[in-house]
């Protein structure tokens, strides 16, 4: 029973990635990777203008009769040098 659901989820994510690619092309935003059902982006610091359009593209990638809700989170410290890790 789980295989059809996982396959559909994978198809939804692929469709979302295609839609999102069109949204971010030519902007300062980059899609870095996907992990299971998540997409990770790098955006210009302080600019969340694409967060809502990306979330919407992910939620509407495949029309369903049930909610395909997603959420956006940011980690501004990700990739920054700090006292806890190696400095580049």
Phi, psi and omega in degrees: 000329184286329185302315178297325179291316179295320178297318178294319178298319178295319178296319178300316181294320178297316177297320178297319180297322178294315179296317182293323179304318178294326180290321188265350181301127179084003177257181177273010182264140176230138172277118185272314182193168171237142179232111182056256181248025181239148173245138181246129183238155169247125181236156175303141184304130178081355181258106178249021185296335180267353184301312182292314176299323178294314179300316180297318179299322180290320182287335185249014183300323180226115181299125180228163175271001178237163181288136174244055187297145175224169179222156178247135175227152177233149177232087185297337182274352182298126178086358179272150174288142176212182182282356185259355183219179180289143177263142181272000000 
